[in-house]
Amino acid sequence: MSHTVQQVQADAVREPANATWSNALLIGNEVVMSGMTAHPATQQDPALDCYAQTLIVLGKIRALVEAAGGHVGTIYRLTVYLTDIGDKDQVGRARRDFFAGQALLPTSTLVEVSGLVFPTLRVEIEAAARLDIDLRTAPKR
């Protein structure tokens, strides 16, 4: 079975004209995303802490999911890359605030890395969503 593939674009998450990647692809009901960072906000304010950066990143993920026809409840997977594992509590707080009120939270992996593309970045998140699910109202087992 073959699925249609579409590039997903959102005004809030611009791709550079010379990009060698896609920010997000819609493959059937699945939205797959490249790693998102708080860039360029961290160039304007290099003092943004990991909590603030995480909320910016999750906002970009939401924008891409919404552009694909989904919503925050369709996000089911996060892979979080931190430059300092000591920031894990800030990331956890940001996730709790962002997904507040949902019946189920996305699955998640969190790892420490030696660096990201710009030195002011503290967190990068890859995400996946399915347009045919809703974790906001999914029953807990």
Summary of the structure (lengths in Angstrom):
residues: 141
radius of gyration: 14.9
end to end distance: 31.6
largest distance: 48.3
contacts: 414
relative contact order: 0.23
helix: 28%
strand: 26%
